[in-house]
């Protein structure tokens, strides 16, 4: 995997993936775009959500919505590493069993999400979930 990041102006940078997708980043506390740490947090949410939805769909569960709310804590001093991240999944579906969602969240946490598995080398990662009928 390869990528590049090019300085635009001030503390704004443009990242481009090898597949040609672009994303703007801002080092001024997210003034114009997400900061790199915000993007890392969103990457953890995206990776895990993809897993949860995919696992539920493969199990033929009628999932209609999935949102993950991420909260984090960081060190006060540099480097401002994450010390704790919680991923709280809100999964909506028709006749969706709690046990199916629990298993999907467990699988992303322990086996599939490369982003959170990598981040847990530096920070405490926790997962929680709720199931909504709909």
SELUM-75636 format. One record per residue: residue in three letters; x, z negated, y of N, C-alpha, C in turn. Coordinates in steps of 0.02 Angstrom, whole numbers. Atoms other than C-alpha are relative to their C-alpha. Layout:
ALA  X  Z  Y  X  Z  Y  X  Z  Y
...
This chain:
UNK  42  0  -59  0  0  0  44  0  62
UNK  -37  -4  -62  61  42  173  -48  -3  59
UNK  39  1  -62  -1  20  351  49  3  58
UNK  -43  3  -60  63  30  528  -40  -33  55
UNK  30  32  -59  29  -65  688  38  24  61
UNK  -30  -28  -60  59  12  858  -25  -38  61
UNK  16  34  -63  65  -77  1025  -39  47  45
UNK  41  -40  -46  -71  -13  1143  16  -18  72
UNK  -16  25  -67  -50  -121  1300  -8  -75  -2
UNK  5  73  -2  -33  -303  1348  15  -30  -67
UNK  -8  27  67  -58  -397  1185  -50  32  -48
UNK  47  -37  42  -174  -266  1109  39  49  -44
UNK  -34  -42  49  -118  -175  951  -51  37  -42
UNK  43  -40  43  -195  -40  843  31  4  -69
UNK  -23  -4  69  -178  -58  656  -32  61  -33
UNK  26  -58  37  -198  93  543  21  -6  -73
UNK  -14  4  72  -213  87  354  24  67  -25
UNK  -23  -62  30  -138  217  239  -58  48  -12
UNK  59  -42  10  -316  280  211  -27  28  66
UNK  19  -27  -64  -330  318  398  -50  -40  40
UNK  46  43  -37  -446  176  451  39  -38  53
UNK  -32  34  -55  -406  96  617  -38  -63  21
UNK  30  62  -25  -436  -78  687  42  -26  58
UNK  -33  27  -59  -394  -153  855  10  -75  -10
UNK  -15  72  3  -311  -325  864  25  -22  68
UNK  -20  26  -64  -278  -437  1012  35  -67  -9
UNK  -38  63  5  -148  -574  1028  -18  -50  55
UNK  21  45  -54  -231  -650  1183  -65  -35  -19
UNK  58  38  23  -352  -762  1088  -62  43  -8
UNK  57  -43  14  -462  -616  1042  -36  24  62
UNK  30  -21  -63  -491  -561  1222  -34  68  -6
UNK  27  -68  6  -519  -376  1179  -20  18  -71
UNK  12  -15  71  -526  -380  989  17  -63  -39
UNK  -19  58  40  -506  -502  845  75  -10  -1
UNK  -72  16  8  -339  -591  831  19  14  -73
UNK  -20  -9  70  -235  -562  674  -24  -56  -46
UNK  24  55  42  -285  -735  609  -75  5  -11
UNK  72  -12  10  -470  -696  638  -10  55  -51
UNK  6  -55  48  -444  -535  542  16  -24  -71
UNK  -17  27  65  -363  -630  400  -59  -40  -29
UNK  58  39  21  -512  -748  393  -57  47  -21
UNK  51  -49  18  -632  -599  393  18  37  -64
UNK  -22  -33  62  -528  -516  257  -17  -43  -61
UNK  18  46  55  -553  -670  147  -74  4  -14
UNK  73  -5  9  -740  -660  177  -21  66  -29
UNK  17  -66  25  -747  -474  146  17  8  -73
UNK  -23  -5  69  -646  -481  -14  -46  -40  -47
UNK  42  43  42  -749  -625  -85  -72  25  -4
UNK  69  -25  0  -917  -551  -33  -7  62  -43
UNK  0  -60  43  -875  -385  -116  -4  -22  -73
UNK  1  25  69  -839  -481  -276  -67  -28  -20
UNK  63  34  16  -997  -587  -270  -56  51  -10
UNK  52  -51  6  -1112  -438  -239  11  43  -61
UNK  -16  -42  58  -1024  -331  -369  -15  -36  -66
UNK  12  39  61  -1032  -468  -502  -75  -8  -12
UNK  73  8  7  -1217  -500  -469  -33  67  -18
UNK  30  -65  16  -1259  -314  -471  16  22  -72
UNK  -18  -18  69  -1163  -286  -633  -40  -41  -51
UNK  41  42  43  -1264  -430  -707  -74  17  6
UNK  69  -24  -11  -1422  -336  -654  -44  -52  35
UNK  38  48  -40  -1474  -474  -535  -23  36  64
UNK  31  -34  -58  -1588  -420  -391  23  -33  65
UNK  -27  26  -62  -1474  -470  -247  -19  48  57
UNK  21  -42  -56  -1541  -408  -79  41  -13  63
UNK  -41  15  -59  -1423  -492  45  53  -50  -19
UNK  -54  48  11  -1259  -584  48  38  -7  66
UNK  -39  15  -61  -1176  -668  196  46  -58  -18
UNK  -46  56  9  -1023  -779  193  19  -26  69
UNK  -17  33  -63  -997  -903  334  66  -37  -11
UNK  -66  29  8  -815  -950  352  16  -50  54
UNK  -25  49  -48  -749  -1106  434  72  -15  -19
UNK  -71  12  15  -566  -1147  450  29  -54  46
UNK  -40  47  -40  -442  -1275  514  71  27  0
UNK  -69  -23  -7  -269  -1233  578  44  -56  27
UNK  -49  47  -28  -112  -1329  620  -1  5  76
UNK  -3  0  -73  -97  -1378  803  66  31  25
UNK  -66  -25  -21  89  -1334  811  17  65  -35
UNK  -23  -63  29  175  -1169  777  42  -14  -62
UNK  47  -55  8  164  -1088  657  -71  -27  -13
UNK  70  24  4  -26  -1109  672  -34  24  -64
UNK  26  -19  65  -60  -1088  487  -69  -29  -12
UNK  62  30  24  -229  -1113  409  18  -58  -46
UNK  -10  56  46  -237  -1282  324  -59  -7  -47
UNK  59  2  42  -415  -1269  258  -47  57  19
UNK  51  -53  -10  -541  -1127  237  -57  -14  -48
UNK  59  5  43  -718  -1145  172  -39  65  6
UNK  43  -59  3  -820  -995  118  -68  -22  -26
UNK  68  20  19  -1006  -1032  115  -43  63  -7
UNK  40  -60  15  -1108  -894  32  -74  -15  6
UNK  72  3  -3  -1290  -869  75  -24  64  -34
UNK  18  -58  41  -1358  -754  -61  -76  2  -8
UNK  72  -9  4  -1535  -686  -57  -15  50  -55
UNK  20  -46  52  -1624  -603  -201  -67  -18  -30
UNK  64  11  34  -1780  -588  -306  13  -32  -67
UNK  -10  38  62  -1786  -716  -446  74  -10  -17
UNK  -72  8  8  -1601  -745  -420  15  -71  -24
UNK  -15  65  30  -1539  -886  -531  60  -32  34
UNK  -55  39  -29  -1431  -1022  -455  63  6  -43
UNK  -58  -3  45  -1319  -1015  -608  37  66  5
UNK  -32  -65  -7  -1285  -829  -582  42  3  63
UNK  -37  1  -62  -1232  -855  -402  60  -47  -7
UNK  -55  47  11  -1127  -1006  -451  57  33  -39
UNK  -50  -34  41  -1038  -901  -582  37  54  39
UNK  -31  -52  -41  -1007  -757  -460  49  -30  50
UNK  -44  34  -48  -934  -876  -331  61  -28  -36
UNK  -56  27  40  -827  -959  -465  49  55  -19
UNK  -44  -55  20  -760  -791  -524  40  28  58
UNK  -39  -24  -58  -712  -732  -350  53  -50  19
UNK  -47  52  -20  -629  -899  -315  59  -7  -48
UNK  -52  14  49  -531  -912  -477  35  61  -28
UNK  -28  -58  35  -500  -734  -533  8  64  40
UNK  2  -67  -27  -542  -587  -422  23  9  73
UNK  -16  -13  -71  -517  -611  -234  74  -11  14
UNK  -72  5  -11  -335  -572  -204  17  -31  68
UNK  -14  28  -66  -348  -623  -21  -2  -76  -3
UNK  5  73  2  -409  -801  -52  49  -30  -50
UNK  -49  25  48  -298  -821  -205  69  -2  31
UNK  -64  1  -35  -149  -776  -96  1  -55  53
UNK  3  50  -53  -206  -888  47  3  -72  -27
UNK  -1  69  26  -226  -1039  -68  70  -24  -16
UNK  -70  21  6  -37  -1040  -84  21  -40  61
UNK  -18  33  -63  -34  -1104  96  -55  -47  26
UNK  55  39  -28  -206  -1180  129  -48  -21  -56
UNK  52  21  47  -342  -1275  40  -61  46  10
UNK  57  -45  -3  -483  -1154  -1  -58  -32  -38
UNK  58  26  35  -658  -1214  -43  -57  51  6
UNK  56  -46  3  -817  -1121  -87  -65  -40  -8
UNK  66  29  9  -1000  -1167  -73  -50  57  5
UNK  49  -53  -1  -1161  -1070  -86  -71  -28  3
UNK  71  15  4  -1349  -1070  -67  -35  64  -20
UNK  39  -57  24  -1479  -957  -146  -67  -1  36
UNK  64  -6  -36  -1629  -894  -48  -43  52  -38
UNK  46  -46  32  -1780  -815  -131  -25  50  53
UNK  24  -50  -49  -1826  -651  -48  12  70  -22
